[in-house]
Amino acid sequence: MVGICVISSRRTGVTDRLQGLEPDEALAPFVGICDGGARLDAGITIALVDTEAEAETAVRDGAHDALVWPSEAHRLVRAVLSARTAARREIDLVRYRTVFRQTAIWQELGDPDIVLLDVSDGFEAATAHTREAVVGRTPRELFRGGTHSRAFYDELTAQVERTGRWRGDMLGRRRDGSLGVLDTQIGLIRHGERTVGQYAIKREAGANRNGALQTWIDERASAQWVLVQVGGGVLEASSHVQEALGVGRDELLGRDPSVVGLTLDMPAPGGHIVGDQWLGERAFQVDVQRRLVGDMDVLHVVLLDVTTRKLEAEKLDLLAQDLAAARDQALAADRSKSAFLAAMSHELRTPLNAILGYTELLAEDAEGQTLADLDRVAVSGRHLLGLVDEILDLARIEAGAVHCELERVDARSLLEDVASTLALRVRRAGQRIEIDCDDHPVLADPQRLRQILTNLVGNATKYAVPGRILVGCRAGRVFVEDEGPGIALHQQEAIFEPFRRLHQGGVGVGLGLAVSRRLARALGTQLVVQSAPGTGSRFDLQLTIEGFEAESRAG
């Protein structure tokens, strides 16, 4: 503060001298008149004394100025004005110092020789050094732990002198010996052409600069991590790294991470590699990022415990292997079954054909009961041959050996041919067959379409009650409809399974519908059923009508 202090009791003329002096409200708390012998709590004072000797004493005691009264009374106004100017400067200095010191950012203020003059509260919080302990010392003494080379600091100093500032990442030791990664900005303070000081702003946490290493570390602060010098040992580690590596931070510093079982992949400069690694009985995701911090090439390694995930993944892998093995066994068994059925079907066809052939020869000369017996042998043989053919067809389809050649087919002619072939069987079942067909040719394999329709009509004669069997083709949709007992909804997919029969006592082994659905797929369509108990059944498949090019399909 600034005050006017009258040490002598002779104040005659002081008030008069100050009359007309414009008041400065900003300085009102700091400028006043005190009684002789008393002092204001002032940083700047003007002492009014009786002799030159007293004036020298007052200045030595801290007064800003001393006037011999009354001989130097003419200087009083000038001294007050000078005190006002000094007060304003000191107020500005207090304001700036307060802002500088109370900021939460790490800031350092030094003289041209980089001796610290002042530091911020943020400095004290980050370094654990107090302001009183560091003023008068250099940052080199406080923070450089042998992490960077002298050449690096020489280049940094040269750039600051050349351009006035430098910014980058640096490594430094805290008071407790731990290593900090600092986003650092250094600049010169100039007064005219003269350098009067130097400042440094450092951010160890919450750095916003894009790509700053400390920002990247802060984001992983809760993880277990180590900082490793490329070609060297561990520079720093998180406090709880022992949970992963089995040794504490102090034991780890300076050692190669491989001595504790940690194997690191080496990414390219600026690169990033992530992989899983077992350390003892626990698995960790090892995240390695490579950065250049100042002149130091370092790896920041983050360890994330993924033991549970790895164990679950291994269980799933074993399960997948078991399932794959079971699948391969099932496929092999299925192929073996199909191969067996095909081979056995061929083996059965040969003697059956011979039996039917010799039966026909014997029937030519036979009479009476012998002829009737031979007729029964022939019927049974043809029935058995039909079953063998169905088994052979199913085996071929499942083995992928059935190929369909699509061509233009006259649907009406094909339906009439099927109806004529099965007419005798239909009449014997007490049924009649009717045809409902438009004149649109369809695109199909005639042999396979005839086989499907024969199976569907033959199935109707086995299970339908006496009545009408309608066979038709409208707009490419081929259908067979009967007036039989119908099929419950929950059974409608089961009827297409091989060897599945819904009605006991019928003939056949339950292959006709299974073969028909697979042949329909080979034609590029789907065989579907519409039915309900007591309403009969209808089987449909949609074919392409004339106008489309024929093509080959494999099934």
Number of C-alpha atoms within 10 A of each C-alpha: 19 27 28 26 25 24 22 18 12 15 15 10 11 17 9 8 14 13 10 8 10 8 11 10 9 12 18 12 11 20 25 13 16 14 15 16 11 12 16 18 11 18 15 23 29 27 27 28 26 18 15 13 10 18 21 15 14 21 15 10 9 14 21 21 20 27 24 18 22 17 10 12 15 12 14 21 16 11 17 20 13 13 24 22 13 17 22 15 12 16 15 12 12 12 11 11 14 12 11 20 20 13 14 15 21 24 23 24 21 23 18 16 10 18 19 21 18 20 27 23 18 20 25 18 13 18 17 12 17 14 17 9 8 18 16 14 14 16 15 13 9 15 18 16 15 11 18 16 12 10 10 13 14 11 11 18 16 14 15 17 14 10 10 16 19 18 17 17 21 22 22 20 18 17 13 9 12 17 19 20 20 24 24 20 16 19 19 20 17 13 8 7 6 9 14 14 19 23 21 20 18 23 25 22 19 14 18 11 12 8 10 20 23 24 21 16 20 14 11 13 13 12 18 20 24 23 23 24 21 14 8 13 17 20 23 22 23 17 16 16 19 15 11 20 20 14 13 16 19 12 9 22 18 14 14 18 19 10 10 15 14 15 14 18 14 14 15 11 13 12 12 16 15 15 11 16 20 17 17 11 6 15 20 20 18 23 19 23 23 23 23 16 21 18 15 17 16 22 27 22 23 24 21 16 20 17 18 12 12 18 13 12 12 12 12 12 12 12 12 12 12 12 12 12 12 12 12 12 12 12 12 12 12 15 15 13 15 20 17 14 19 21 13 14 20 14 12 15 17 11 12 17 14 12 15 20 12 13 19 17 11 14 16 9 9 14 12 7 9 13 17 13 15 20 16 13 16 20 13 13 18 16 14 16 20 14 18 21 17 22 23 22 23 25 24 18 19 17 17 12 12 18 17 20 17 19 18 18 18 16 25 19 12 16 23 17 13 16 23 13 12 16 14 12 17 23 13 11 16 13 20 18 20 15 15 14 20 13 12 18 21 26 24 27 21 19 11 20 21 16 15 22 21 20 19 21 23 16 18 25 25 16 19 22 16 18 16 18 23 18 25 21 24 16 16 21 15 22 22 23 23 28 20 23 16 19 19 13 13 7 10 16 11 13 18 22 15 16 14 15 18 13 9 6 8 12 12 16 13 20 21 27 21 19 24 25 19 22 27 21 15 22 25 19 16 17 19 16 20 16 19 15 12 12 14 18 20 22 17 18 21 20 21 19 18 17 11 11 10 15 11 14 16 15 18
